[in-house]
Amino acid sequence: MSQFDQKSEAWSALFSEPMSDLVKRYTASVFFDKRLWQADIQGSLAHAAMLQRQGVISADDLAAIQKGLAQVRAEIESGAFEWKLDLEDVHLNVEARLTQLVGDAGKRLHTGRSRNDQVATDVRLWLRGEIDLIAGLLEDLQRALLKLAEKNVDVVLPGFTHLQVAQPVSFGHHMLAYVEMFSRDHERMLDVRKRVNRLPLGAAALAGTSYPLDREWVAKELAMEAVCQNSLDAVSDRDFAIEFTAAASMVMVHVSRMSEELILWMSQNFGFIRIADRFTTGSSIMPQKKNPDVPELARGKTGRVVGHLVGLITLMKGQPLAYNKDNQEDKEPLFDTVDTLKDTLRIFAEMAEGITVQPEAMEAAARRGYATATDLADYLVKKGLPFRDAHETVAHAVKAATSHNCDLSELPLAVLQGFHASIEKDVFDALSLRGSLNARNTLGGTAPAQVKAQIERHRARLG
């Protein structure tokens, strides 16, 4: 009979009374940290192989551990594995079942490690894999936005500052702004991955161990880039989780900004886009409505992810070295952040393909807002007028157009010449929406030629 059959807790020989059921429920993590089981087995296999290489356990023990963990894996994958609240967490559940299967060899697996360095390793291994998935999803979203941009390079959208019509831009150019944001997010994720991908295992409880471990070998076996160099820091560090959640919060902030625009553009007051019906919902009492629930919910979920970031920072701010039970509270916000981010990126990549642009509504809005006023000022500057004087002159022209309820381009030439004698017939080229786009043919500008070049640059980057 194993120690786990005799007692429910791995430490129970010291205690004179069992843990209360309430405390068991309060302190247990197995029903959320069981998702770490693959990382737990992966780390255990590498640890066991190292122990055998170092002569700490026998080849027979290693073979038994490998066979037993293979059965544990199969049971979990098939759903036959029984997760027990009494065993508190994923680590003790896996170890208890292993010991049932292979006896003393299973008990030897924990030599030279603690649950403190074990859980830190498991979370890092798990998060590394999730970051790789998220990086791929960020690339998928960028590709979807590139397709949308490419279809609408020549579509004129009113660009806004202060939510006031400012200057005309290419709709494709506007979409590429989000590609840039998600590109930076991708870079941040890969940078975070470097610091996630470090090995705490072998730090044991907090002080290292007297067993002759080869931590560098384990790091290579687990494809980790480095070994955590200080045992105290190795078991108590959760910077990597905070840093990941900060990067995830940035992604969600960018999603939220995009959501806000989609919501505005879809409203009848704008009418710039339509979102495919499969991404919208109706009203229970107003049959005419199509509600942009997906972007609205993503905007709301941004607060949830940012809240997890604040929670993790607050969790760590008062902890002394080394490991404390507080750190059990790192997992649920981290897990939820990962789940929320992955779901959001998947649905937004799909939704981007279901966006239909309404060019006429966009152009009409650009004209209503005198989007080419700056172009008239630039025109006058090129005629020799100082910019500040040109700015003042155009303000008078806009005032006149407003009083006549027309666009600047619709004012007669004689009226425009009344504002400055240097204005000639070619002014209407500058005042046209497409003339304005084409004029901004500098690197990073909104001219269709520049937008197409940027699309090709991103395609080459994304492969």
TORKOL-4160 file (C-alpha; in steps of 0.2 Angstrom, whole numbers, padded with zeros to 4 digits, m for minus):
463
<pt num="1" X="0000" Y="0000" Z="0000"/>
<pt num="2" X="0007" Y="0017" Z="m0005"/>
<pt num="3" X="0008" Y="0033" Z="0005"/>
<pt num="4" X="m0005" Y="0040" Z="m0006"/>
<pt num="5" X="m0017" Y="0025" Z="m0001"/>
<pt num="6" X="m0014" Y="0027" Z="0017"/>
<pt num="7" X="m0015" Y="0046" Z="0018"/>
<pt num="8" X="m0023" Y="0059" Z="0007"/>
<pt num="9" X="m0010" Y="0072" Z="0009"/>
<pt num="10" X="0009" Y="0070" Z="0004"/>
<pt num="11" X="0014" Y="0078" Z="0021"/>
<pt num="12" X="0001" Y="0071" Z="0033"/>
<pt num="13" X="0013" Y="0061" Z="0044"/>
<pt num="14" X="0017" Y="0077" Z="0053"/>
<pt num="15" X="m0001" Y="0082" Z="0057"/>
<pt num="16" X="m0013" Y="0076" Z="0071"/>
<pt num="17" X="m0029" Y="0079" Z="0062"/>
<pt num="18" X="m0035" Y="0079" Z="0044"/>
<pt num="19" X="m0038" Y="0094" Z="0034"/>
<pt num="20" X="m0056" Y="0100" Z="0035"/>
<pt num="21" X="m0067" Y="0098" Z="0019"/>
<pt num="22" X="m0070" Y="0117" Z="0018"/>
<pt num="23" X="m0051" Y="0120" Z="0018"/>
<pt num="24" X="m0049" Y="0106" Z="0005"/>
<pt num="25" X="m0061" Y="0115" Z="m0006"/>
<pt num="26" X="m0053" Y="0132" Z="m0002"/>
<pt num="27" X="m0035" Y="0127" Z="m0005"/>
<pt num="28" X="m0037" Y="0115" Z="m0019"/>
<pt num="29" X="m0032" Y="0120" Z="m0037"/>
<pt num="30" X="m0035" Y="0103" Z="m0046"/>
<pt num="31" X="m0051" Y="0108" Z="m0055"/>
<pt num="32" X="m0042" Y="0122" Z="m0064"/>
<pt num="33" X="m0024" Y="0118" Z="m0064"/>
<pt num="34" X="m0027" Y="0100" Z="m0072"/>
<pt num="35" X="m0025" Y="0108" Z="m0089"/>
<pt num="36" X="m0006" Y="0108" Z="m0085"/>
<pt num="37" X="m0006" Y="0089" Z="m0085"/>
<pt num="38" X="0004" Y="0088" Z="m0102"/>
<pt num="39" X="0017" Y="0100" Z="m0096"/>
<pt num="40" X="0018" Y="0091" Z="m0079"/>
<pt num="41" X="0021" Y="0074" Z="m0088"/>
<pt num="42" X="0033" Y="0082" Z="m0100"/>
<pt num="43" X="0043" Y="0090" Z="m0086"/>
<pt num="44" X="0043" Y="0074" Z="m0075"/>
<pt num="45" X="0049" Y="0063" Z="m0090"/>
<pt num="46" X="0064" Y="0075" Z="m0092"/>
<pt num="47" X="0067" Y="0076" Z="m0073"/>
<pt num="48" X="0067" Y="0057" Z="m0072"/>
<pt num="49" X="0079" Y="0055" Z="m0087"/>
<pt num="50" X="0091" Y="0067" Z="m0079"/>
<pt num="51" X="0090" Y="0058" Z="m0062"/>
<pt num="52" X="0095" Y="0042" Z="m0071"/>
<pt num="53" X="0109" Y="0050" Z="m0081"/>
<pt num="54" X="0116" Y="0057" Z="m0064"/>
<pt num="55" X="0114" Y="0040" Z="m0056"/>
<pt num="56" X="0101" Y="0046" Z="m0043"/>
<pt num="57" X="0088" Y="0033" Z="m0049"/>
<pt num="58" X="0091" Y="0016" Z="m0058"/>
<pt num="59" X="0087" Y="0012" Z="m0076"/>
<pt num="60" X="0073" Y="0001" Z="m0070"/>
<pt num="61" X="0065" Y="0015" Z="m0060"/>
<pt num="62" X="0066" Y="0026" Z="m0076"/>
<pt num="63" X="0058" Y="0013" Z="m0087"/>
<pt num="64" X="0044" Y="0011" Z="m0074"/>
<pt num="65" X="0041" Y="0029" Z="m0073"/>
<pt num="66" X="0041" Y="0031" Z="m0092"/>
<pt num="67" X="0029" Y="0017" Z="m0093"/>
<pt num="68" X="0018" Y="0023" Z="m0079"/>
<pt num="69" X="0017" Y="0041" Z="m0086"/>
<pt num="70" X="0012" Y="0034" Z="m0103"/>
<pt num="71" X="m0002" Y="0025" Z="m0095"/>
<pt num="72" X="m0007" Y="0041" Z="m0085"/>
<pt num="73" X="m0007" Y="0051" Z="m0101"/>
<pt num="74" X="m0018" Y="0038" Z="m0110"/>
<pt num="75" X="m0030" Y="0038" Z="m0096"/>
<pt num="76" X="m0031" Y="0057" Z="m0095"/>
<pt num="77" X="m0033" Y="0058" Z="m0114"/>
<pt num="78" X="m0047" Y="0045" Z="m0114"/>
<pt num="79" X="m0056" Y="0053" Z="m0100"/>
<pt num="80" X="m0054" Y="0038" Z="m0088"/>
<pt num="81" X="m0042" Y="0047" Z="m0076"/>
<pt num="82" X="m0050" Y="0051" Z="m0059"/>
<pt num="83" X="m0046" Y="0069" Z="m0053"/>
<pt num="84" X="m0047" Y="0069" Z="m0034"/>
<pt num="85" X="m0050" Y="0084" Z="m0024"/>
<pt num="86" X="m0041" Y="0076" Z="m0009"/>
<pt num="87" X="m0025" Y="0077" Z="m0019"/>
<pt num="88" X="m0026" Y="0095" Z="m0021"/>
<pt num="89" X="m0018" Y="0099" Z="m0037"/>
<pt num="90" X="m0012" Y="0092" Z="m0054"/>
<pt num="91" X="0005" Y="0087" Z="m0048"/>
<pt num="92" X="m0001" Y="0076" Z="m0033"/>
<pt num="93" X="m0015" Y="0068" Z="m0044"/>
<pt num="94" X="m0002" Y="0063" Z="m0057"/>
<pt num="95" X="0011" Y="0057" Z="m0045"/>
<pt num="96" X="m0002" Y="0047" Z="m0034"/>
<pt num="97" X="m0008" Y="0038" Z="m0050"/>
<pt num="98" X="0009" Y="0034" Z="m0056"/>
<pt num="99" X="0014" Y="0027" Z="m0038"/>
<pt num="100" X="m0002" Y="0016" Z="m0039"/>
<pt num="101" X="0004" Y="0010" Z="m0056"/>
<pt num="102" X="0023" Y="0007" Z="m0053"/>
<pt num="103" X="0025" Y="0008" Z="m0034"/>
<pt num="104" X="0042" Y="0014" Z="m0027"/>
<pt num="105" X="0048" Y="0020" Z="m0043"/>
<pt num="106" X="0034" Y="0033" Z="m0044"/>
<pt num="107" X="0039" Y="0039" Z="m0026"/>
<pt num="108" X="0057" Y="0042" Z="m0032"/>
<pt num="109" X="0052" Y="0053" Z="m0046"/>
<pt num="110" X="0050" Y="0068" Z="m0034"/>
<pt num="111" X="0069" Y="0066" Z="m0029"/>
<pt num="112" X="0078" Y="0083" Z="m0031"/>
<pt num="113" X="0062" Y="0094" Z="m0034"/>
<pt num="114" X="0048" Y="0102" Z="m0025"/>
<pt num="115" X="0031" Y="0106" Z="m0030"/>
<pt num="116" X="0037" Y="0124" Z="m0030"/>
<pt num="117" X="0049" Y="0122" Z="m0044"/>
<pt num="118" X="0038" Y="0109" Z="m0052"/>
<pt num="119" X="0023" Y="0121" Z="m0054"/>
<pt num="120" X="0034" Y="0135" Z="m0060"/>
<pt num="121" X="0041" Y="0124" Z="m0074"/>
<pt num="122" X="0024" Y="0117" Z="m0078"/>
<pt num="123" X="0016" Y="0134" Z="m0080"/>
<pt num="124" X="0031" Y="0140" Z="m0091"/>
<pt num="125" X="0030" Y="0125" Z="m0102"/>
<pt num="126" X="0011" Y="0127" Z="m0104"/>
<pt num="127" X="0012" Y="0146" Z="m0107"/>
<pt num="128" X="0026" Y="0143" Z="m0120"/>
<pt num="129" X="0015" Y="0132" Z="m0130"/>
<pt num="130" X="0000" Y="0145" Z="m0129"/>
<pt num="131" X="0011" Y="0159" Z="m0134"/>
<pt num="132" X="0016" Y="0149" Z="m0150"/>
<pt num="133" X="m0003" Y="0147" Z="m0154"/>
<pt num="134" X="m0007" Y="0165" Z="m0150"/>
<pt num="135" X="0008" Y="0171" Z="m0162"/>
<pt num="136" X="0000" Y="0161" Z="m0175"/>
<pt num="137" X="m0017" Y="0168" Z="m0172"/>
<pt num="138" X="m0010" Y="0185" Z="m0173"/>
<pt num="139" X="m0003" Y="0181" Z="m0190"/>
<pt num="140" X="m0019" Y="0175" Z="m0196"/>
<pt num="141" X="m0028" Y="0191" Z="m0191"/>
<pt num="142" X="m0015" Y="0201" Z="m0199"/>
<pt num="143" X="m0018" Y="0191" Z="m0215"/>
<pt num="144" X="m0036" Y="0193" Z="m0214"/>
<pt num="145" X="m0034" Y="0212" Z="m0212"/>
<pt num="146" X="m0022" Y="0213" Z="m0227"/>
<pt num="147" X="m0035" Y="0204" Z="m0238"/>
<pt num="148" X="m0048" Y="0217" Z="m0233"/>
<pt num="149" X="m0035" Y="0231" Z="m0236"/>
<pt num="150" X="m0031" Y="0225" Z="m0253"/>
<pt num="151" X="m0049" Y="0224" Z="m0258"/>
<pt num="152" X="m0051" Y="0243" Z="m0253"/>
<pt num="153" X="m0035" Y="0252" Z="m0257"/>
<pt num="154" X="m0044" Y="0264" Z="m0268"/>
<pt num="155" X="m0059" Y="0267" Z="m0256"/>
<pt num="156" X="m0059" Y="0284" Z="m0249"/>
<pt num="157" X="m0063" Y="0285" Z="m0230"/>
<pt num="158" X="m0064" Y="0301" Z="m0220"/>
<pt num="159" X="m0049" Y="0300" Z="m0208"/>
<pt num="160" X="m0053" Y="0307" Z="m0191"/>
<pt num="161" X="m0045" Y="0317" Z="m0177"/>
<pt num="162" X="m0055" Y="0321" Z="m0161"/>
<pt num="163" X="m0069" Y="0311" Z="m0170"/>
<pt num="164" X="m0070" Y="0326" Z="m0182"/>
<pt num="165" X="m0067" Y="0323" Z="m0201"/>
<pt num="166" X="m0049" Y="0328" Z="m0204"/>
<pt num="167" X="m0042" Y="0321" Z="m0221"/>
<pt num="168" X="m0047" Y="0308" Z="m0233"/>
<pt num="169" X="m0037" Y="0292" Z="m0231"/>
<pt num="170" X="m0038" Y="0275" Z="m0241"/>
<pt num="171" X="m0049" Y="0262" Z="m0231"/>
<pt num="172" X="m0035" Y="0250" Z="m0235"/>
<pt num="173" X="m0022" Y="0262" Z="m0227"/>
<pt num="174" X="m0034" Y="0262" Z="m0211"/>
<pt num="175" X="m0034" Y="0243" Z="m0210"/>
<pt num="176" X="m0015" Y="0243" Z="m0211"/>
<pt num="177" X="m0014" Y="0253" Z="m0196"/>
<pt num="178" X="m0021" Y="0238" Z="m0186"/>
<pt num="179" X="m0009" Y="0227" Z="m0195"/>
<pt num="180" X="0005" Y="0237" Z="m0188"/>
<pt num="181" X="m0003" Y="0236" Z="m0171"/>
<pt num="182" X="m0005" Y="0217" Z="m0172"/>
<pt num="183" X="0013" Y="0216" Z="m0179"/>
<pt num="184" X="0020" Y="0224" Z="m0164"/>
<pt num="185" X="0009" Y="0213" Z="m0153"/>
<pt num="186" X="0017" Y="0198" Z="m0162"/>
<pt num="187" X="0034" Y="0205" Z="m0158"/>
<pt num="188" X="0030" Y="0207" Z="m0140"/>
<pt num="189" X="0023" Y="0189" Z="m0138"/>
<pt num="190" X="0039" Y="0182" Z="m0146"/>
<pt num="191" X="0050" Y="0193" Z="m0134"/>
<pt num="192" X="0040" Y="0188" Z="m0119"/>
<pt num="193" X="0042" Y="0169" Z="m0124"/>
<pt num="194" X="0061" Y="0171" Z="m0122"/>
<pt num="195" X="0058" Y="0175" Z="m0103"/>
<pt num="196" X="0045" Y="0162" Z="m0101"/>
<pt num="197" X="0056" Y="0149" Z="m0109"/>
<pt num="198" X="0068" Y="0147" Z="m0094"/>
<pt num="199" X="0069" Y="0132" Z="m0082"/>
<pt num="200" X="0065" Y="0133" Z="m0064"/>
<pt num="201" X="0066" Y="0114" Z="m0061"/>
<pt num="202" X="0080" Y="0109" Z="m0049"/>
<pt num="203" X="0078" Y="0125" Z="m0038"/>
<pt num="204" X="0068" Y="0113" Z="m0027"/>
<pt num="205" X="0058" Y="0121" Z="m0013"/>
<pt num="206" X="0069" Y="0137" Z="m0012"/>
<pt num="207" X="0087" Y="0133" Z="m0009"/>
<pt num="208" X="0092" Y="0121" Z="m0023"/>
<pt num="209" X="0096" Y="0103" Z="m0018"/>
<pt num="210" X="0110" Y="0092" Z="m0013"/>
<pt num="211" X="0107" Y="0079" Z="m0027"/>
<pt num="212" X="0119" Y="0080" Z="m0042"/>
<pt num="213" X="0106" Y="0087" Z="m0054"/>
<pt num="214" X="0111" Y="0093" Z="m0072"/>
<pt num="215" X="0099" Y="0107" Z="m0074"/>
<pt num="216" X="0106" Y="0112" Z="m0091"/>
<pt num="217" X="0103" Y="0095" Z="m0098"/>
<pt num="218" X="0085" Y="0096" Z="m0093"/>
<pt num="219" X="0083" Y="0113" Z="m0100"/>
<pt num="220" X="0090" Y="0107" Z="m0117"/>
<pt num="221" X="0078" Y="0091" Z="m0116"/>
<pt num="222" X="0063" Y="0103" Z="m0114"/>
<pt num="223" X="0069" Y="0115" Z="m0127"/>
<pt num="224" X="0071" Y="0129" Z="m0115"/>
<pt num="225" X="0083" Y="0143" Z="m0118"/>
<pt num="226" X="0090" Y="0146" Z="m0101"/>
<pt num="227" X="0091" Y="0140" Z="m0083"/>
<pt num="228" X="0084" Y="0151" Z="m0069"/>
<pt num="229" X="0100" Y="0156" Z="m0060"/>
<pt num="230" X="0094" Y="0159" Z="m0043"/>
<pt num="231" X="0084" Y="0146" Z="m0033"/>
<pt num="232" X="0074" Y="0159" Z="m0023"/>
<pt num="233" X="0069" Y="0168" Z="m0038"/>
<pt num="234" X="0066" Y="0153" Z="m0049"/>
<pt num="235" X="0052" Y="0147" Z="m0037"/>
<pt num="236" X="0044" Y="0164" Z="m0033"/>
<pt num="237" X="0045" Y="0173" Z="m0050"/>
<pt num="238" X="0029" Y="0176" Z="m0059"/>
<pt num="239" X="0036" Y="0191" Z="m0069"/>
<pt num="240" X="0034" Y="0180" Z="m0085"/>
<pt num="241" X="0015" Y="0178" Z="m0081"/>
<pt num="242" X="0013" Y="0197" Z="m0078"/>
<pt num="243" X="0023" Y="0201" Z="m0093"/>
<pt num="244" X="0013" Y="0189" Z="m0104"/>
<pt num="245" X="m0004" Y="0196" Z="m0097"/>
<pt num="246" X="0003" Y="0214" Z="m0101"/>
<pt num="247" X="0006" Y="0209" Z="m0119"/>
<pt num="248" X="m0011" Y="0201" Z="m0120"/>
<pt num="249" X="m0019" Y="0217" Z="m0113"/>
<pt num="250" X="m0010" Y="0227" Z="m0127"/>
<pt num="251" X="m0017" Y="0215" Z="m0140"/>
<pt num="252" X="m0035" Y="0217" Z="m0132"/>
<pt num="253" X="m0033" Y="0236" Z="m0132"/>
<pt num="254" X="m0029" Y="0235" Z="m0150"/>
<pt num="255" X="m0044" Y="0224" Z="m0153"/>
<pt num="256" X="m0055" Y="0236" Z="m0143"/>
<pt num="257" X="m0050" Y="0251" Z="m0153"/>
<pt num="258" X="m0054" Y="0242" Z="m0169"/>
<pt num="259" X="m0071" Y="0236" Z="m0161"/>
<pt num="260" X="m0075" Y="0254" Z="m0157"/>
<pt num="261" X="m0073" Y="0259" Z="m0175"/>
<pt num="262" X="m0083" Y="0244" Z="m0182"/>
<pt num="263" X="m0097" Y="0248" Z="m0170"/>
<pt num="264" X="m0097" Y="0266" Z="m0175"/>
<pt num="265" X="m0095" Y="0262" Z="m0194"/>
<pt num="266" X="m0109" Y="0249" Z="m0193"/>
<pt num="267" X="m0122" Y="0261" Z="m0185"/>
<pt num="268" X="m0135" Y="0270" Z="m0196"/>
<pt num="269" X="m0127" Y="0287" Z="m0192"/>
<pt num="270" X="m0111" Y="0281" Z="m0202"/>
<pt num="271" X="m0116" Y="0267" Z="m0213"/>
<pt num="272" X="m0098" Y="0264" Z="m0218"/>
<pt num="273" X="m0098" Y="0245" Z="m0217"/>
<pt num="274" X="m0109" Y="0230" Z="m0215"/>
<pt num="275" X="m0103" Y="0215" Z="m0204"/>
<pt num="276" X="m0109" Y="0198" Z="m0209"/>
<pt num="277" X="m0125" Y="0192" Z="m0201"/>
<pt num="278" X="m0116" Y="0177" Z="m0193"/>
<pt num="279" X="m0107" Y="0190" Z="m0182"/>
<pt num="280" X="m0122" Y="0200" Z="m0176"/>
<pt num="281" X="m0138" Y="0197" Z="m0166"/>
<pt num="282" X="m0155" Y="0204" Z="m0167"/>
<pt num="283" X="m0166" Y="0213" Z="m0154"/>
<pt num="284" X="m0180" Y="0204" Z="m0144"/>
<pt num="285" X="m0192" Y="0218" Z="m0147"/>
<pt num="286" X="m0185" Y="0229" Z="m0162"/>
<pt num="287" X="m0185" Y="0218" Z="m0178"/>
<pt num="288" X="m0176" Y="0231" Z="m0188"/>
<pt num="289" X="m0160" Y="0229" Z="m0178"/>
<pt num="290" X="m0143" Y="0221" Z="m0181"/>
<pt num="291" X="m0132" Y="0223" Z="m0166"/>
<pt num="292" X="m0113" Y="0221" Z="m0167"/>
<pt num="293" X="m0112" Y="0210" Z="m0153"/>
<pt num="294" X="m0095" Y="0202" Z="m0157"/>
<pt num="295" X="m0085" Y="0219" Z="m0157"/>
<pt num="296" X="m0095" Y="0225" Z="m0142"/>
<pt num="297" X="m0091" Y="0209" Z="m0132"/>
<pt num="298" X="m0073" Y="0210" Z="m0137"/>
<pt num="299" X="m0073" Y="0228" Z="m0131"/>
<pt num="300" X="m0080" Y="0222" Z="m0114"/>
<pt num="301" X="m0068" Y="0207" Z="m0113"/>
<pt num="302" X="m0053" Y="0219" Z="m0115"/>
<pt num="303" X="m0058" Y="0226" Z="m0097"/>
<pt num="304" X="m0058" Y="0208" Z="m0091"/>
<pt num="305" X="m0040" Y="0205" Z="m0098"/>
<pt num="306" X="m0033" Y="0221" Z="m0091"/>
<pt num="307" X="m0041" Y="0217" Z="m0075"/>
<pt num="308" X="m0032" Y="0201" Z="m0074"/>
<pt num="309" X="m0015" Y="0210" Z="m0077"/>
<pt num="310" X="m0019" Y="0222" Z="m0062"/>
<pt num="311" X="m0024" Y="0206" Z="m0052"/>
<pt num="312" X="m0008" Y="0198" Z="m0055"/>
<pt num="313" X="0002" Y="0213" Z="m0051"/>
<pt num="314" X="m0007" Y="0215" Z="m0035"/>
<pt num="315" X="m0005" Y="0197" Z="m0031"/>
<pt num="316" X="0014" Y="0199" Z="m0032"/>
<pt num="317" X="0017" Y="0216" Z="m0024"/>
<pt num="318" X="0018" Y="0211" Z="m0006"/>
<pt num="319" X="0025" Y="0194" Z="m0006"/>
<pt num="320" X="0042" Y="0190" Z="0003"/>
<pt num="321" X="0054" Y="0177" Z="m0005"/>
<pt num="322" X="0052" Y="0163" Z="m0009"/>
<pt num="323" X="0036" Y="0153" Z="m0013"/>
<pt num="324" X="0019" Y="0158" Z="m0005"/>
<pt num="325" X="0002" Y="0150" Z="m0007"/>
<pt num="326" X="m0004" Y="0166" Z="m0014"/>
<pt num="327" X="0004" Y="0161" Z="m0030"/>
<pt num="328" X="m0009" Y="0148" Z="m0033"/>
<pt num="329" X="m0020" Y="0163" Z="m0038"/>
<pt num="330" X="m0009" Y="0166" Z="m0053"/>
<pt num="331" X="m0017" Y="0152" Z="m0063"/>
<pt num="332" X="m0035" Y="0156" Z="m0065"/>
<pt num="333" X="m0032" Y="0174" Z="m0072"/>
<pt num="334" X="m0018" Y="0168" Z="m0083"/>
<pt num="335" X="m0028" Y="0154" Z="m0090"/>
<pt num="336" X="m0043" Y="0165" Z="m0093"/>
<pt num="337" X="m0032" Y="0178" Z="m0101"/>
<pt num="338" X="m0025" Y="0165" Z="m0113"/>
<pt num="339" X="m0043" Y="0158" Z="m0117"/>
<pt num="340" X="m0050" Y="0175" Z="m0120"/>
<pt num="341" X="m0036" Y="0181" Z="m0131"/>
<pt num="342" X="m0036" Y="0165" Z="m0142"/>
<pt num="343" X="m0055" Y="0165" Z="m0144"/>
<pt num="344" X="m0055" Y="0184" Z="m0148"/>
<pt num="345" X="m0041" Y="0183" Z="m0161"/>
<pt num="346" X="m0050" Y="0168" Z="m0170"/>
<pt num="347" X="m0067" Y="0176" Z="m0171"/>
<pt num="348" X="m0059" Y="0193" Z="m0177"/>
<pt num="349" X="m0049" Y="0185" Z="m0191"/>
<pt num="350" X="m0066" Y="0176" Z="m0197"/>
<pt num="351" X="m0076" Y="0192" Z="m0195"/>
<pt num="352" X="m0064" Y="0203" Z="m0205"/>
<pt num="353" X="m0068" Y="0192" Z="m0220"/>
<pt num="354" X="m0086" Y="0196" Z="m0217"/>
<pt num="355" X="m0084" Y="0215" Z="m0218"/>
<pt num="356" X="m0092" Y="0223" Z="m0233"/>
<pt num="357" X="m0087" Y="0241" Z="m0236"/>
<pt num="358" X="m0099" Y="0255" Z="m0242"/>
<pt num="359" X="m0089" Y="0267" Z="m0252"/>
<pt num="360" X="m0102" Y="0279" Z="m0256"/>
<pt num="361" X="m0106" Y="0282" Z="m0238"/>
<pt num="362" X="m0088" Y="0285" Z="m0234"/>
<pt num="363" X="m0085" Y="0297" Z="m0248"/>
<pt num="364" X="m0101" Y="0307" Z="m0244"/>
<pt num="365" X="m0095" Y="0308" Z="m0226"/>
<pt num="366" X="m0078" Y="0314" Z="m0232"/>
<pt num="367" X="m0086" Y="0328" Z="m0242"/>
<pt num="368" X="m0097" Y="0334" Z="m0228"/>
<pt num="369" X="m0082" Y="0336" Z="m0217"/>
<pt num="370" X="m0072" Y="0347" Z="m0229"/>
<pt num="371" X="m0058" Y="0333" Z="m0229"/>
<pt num="372" X="m0048" Y="0342" Z="m0242"/>
<pt num="373" X="m0046" Y="0359" Z="m0233"/>
<pt num="374" X="m0028" Y="0355" Z="m0229"/>
<pt num="375" X="m0025" Y="0351" Z="m0247"/>
<pt num="376" X="m0031" Y="0369" Z="m0252"/>
<pt num="377" X="m0019" Y="0376" Z="m0239"/>
<pt num="378" X="m0005" Y="0365" Z="m0246"/>
<pt num="379" X="m0009" Y="0371" Z="m0264"/>
<pt num="380" X="m0008" Y="0389" Z="m0258"/>
<pt num="381" X="0009" Y="0386" Z="m0250"/>
<pt num="382" X="0015" Y="0379" Z="m0266"/>
<pt num="383" X="0010" Y="0396" Z="m0274"/>
<pt num="384" X="0021" Y="0405" Z="m0262"/>
<pt num="385" X="0009" Y="0409" Z="m0247"/>
<pt num="386" X="0016" Y="0406" Z="m0230"/>
<pt num="387" X="0007" Y="0391" Z="m0222"/>
<pt num="388" X="m0001" Y="0401" Z="m0208"/>
<pt num="389" X="m0008" Y="0413" Z="m0220"/>
<pt num="390" X="m0014" Y="0399" Z="m0231"/>
<pt num="391" X="m0022" Y="0391" Z="m0216"/>
<pt num="392" X="m0032" Y="0407" Z="m0212"/>
<pt num="393" X="m0037" Y="0409" Z="m0230"/>
<pt num="394" X="m0044" Y="0391" Z="m0231"/>
<pt num="395" X="m0053" Y="0394" Z="m0215"/>
<pt num="396" X="m0063" Y="0408" Z="m0224"/>
<pt num="397" X="m0066" Y="0397" Z="m0239"/>
<pt num="398" X="m0073" Y="0383" Z="m0228"/>
<pt num="399" X="m0084" Y="0396" Z="m0219"/>
<pt num="400" X="m0091" Y="0401" Z="m0236"/>
<pt num="401" X="m0093" Y="0383" Z="m0242"/>
<pt num="402" X="m0103" Y="0380" Z="m0225"/>
<pt num="403" X="m0114" Y="0394" Z="m0229"/>
<pt num="404" X="m0118" Y="0388" Z="m0246"/>
<pt num="405" X="m0120" Y="0370" Z="m0239"/>
<pt num="406" X="m0108" Y="0363" Z="m0252"/>
<pt num="407" X="m0090" Y="0355" Z="m0252"/>
<pt num="408" X="m0075" Y="0365" Z="m0256"/>
<pt num="409" X="m0073" Y="0357" Z="m0273"/>
<pt num="410" X="m0091" Y="0363" Z="m0277"/>
<pt num="411" X="m0087" Y="0381" Z="m0275"/>
<pt num="412" X="m0085" Y="0390" Z="m0291"/>
<pt num="413" X="m0068" Y="0395" Z="m0297"/>
<pt num="414" X="m0072" Y="0414" Z="m0296"/>
<pt num="415" X="m0077" Y="0412" Z="m0278"/>
<pt num="416" X="m0061" Y="0403" Z="m0273"/>
<pt num="417" X="m0051" Y="0416" Z="m0282"/>
<pt num="418" X="m0059" Y="0429" Z="m0271"/>
<pt num="419" X="m0050" Y="0421" Z="m0257"/>
<pt num="420" X="m0033" Y="0422" Z="m0265"/>
<pt num="421" X="m0028" Y="0428" Z="m0283"/>
<pt num="422" X="m0015" Y="0414" Z="m0285"/>
<pt num="423" X="m0029" Y="0401" Z="m0286"/>
<pt num="424" X="m0031" Y="0393" Z="m0303"/>
<pt num="425" X="m0042" Y="0380" Z="m0312"/>
<pt num="426" X="m0029" Y="0366" Z="m0306"/>
<pt num="427" X="m0035" Y="0369" Z="m0288"/>
<pt num="428" X="m0049" Y="0356" Z="m0291"/>
<pt num="429" X="m0037" Y="0343" Z="m0294"/>
<pt num="430" X="m0030" Y="0346" Z="m0276"/>
<pt num="431" X="m0048" Y="0348" Z="m0269"/>
<pt num="432" X="m0054" Y="0331" Z="m0276"/>
<pt num="433" X="m0054" Y="0316" Z="m0263"/>
<pt num="434" X="m0043" Y="0305" Z="m0274"/>
<pt num="435" X="m0032" Y="0319" Z="m0278"/>
<pt num="436" X="m0029" Y="0321" Z="m0260"/>
<pt num="437" X="m0025" Y="0303" Z="m0258"/>
<pt num="438" X="m0013" Y="0303" Z="m0272"/>
<pt num="439" X="m0004" Y="0318" Z="m0266"/>
<pt num="440" X="0002" Y="0309" Z="m0250"/>
<pt num="441" X="0014" Y="0298" Z="m0259"/>
<pt num="442" X="0027" Y="0297" Z="m0246"/>
<pt num="443" X="0033" Y="0282" Z="m0236"/>
<pt num="444" X="0019" Y="0278" Z="m0224"/>
<pt num="445" X="0007" Y="0289" Z="m0233"/>
<pt num="446" X="m0011" Y="0285" Z="m0238"/>
<pt num="447" X="m0008" Y="0286" Z="m0257"/>
<pt num="448" X="m0014" Y="0270" Z="m0265"/>
<pt num="449" X="0003" Y="0267" Z="m0272"/>
<pt num="450" X="0010" Y="0268" Z="m0254"/>
<pt num="451" X="m0004" Y="0257" Z="m0248"/>
<pt num="452" X="0000" Y="0243" Z="m0261"/>
<pt num="453" X="0018" Y="0244" Z="m0257"/>
<pt num="454" X="0015" Y="0242" Z="m0238"/>
<pt num="455" X="0003" Y="0227" Z="m0242"/>
<pt num="456" X="0017" Y="0218" Z="m0251"/>
<pt num="457" X="0029" Y="0222" Z="m0237"/>
<pt num="458" X="0018" Y="0214" Z="m0224"/>
<pt num="459" X="0014" Y="0199" Z="m0236"/>
<pt num="460" X="0033" Y="0196" Z="m0237"/>
<pt num="461" X="0035" Y="0197" Z="m0219"/>
<pt num="462" X="0020" Y="0185" Z="m0215"/>
<pt num="463" X="0025" Y="0173" Z="m0229"/>
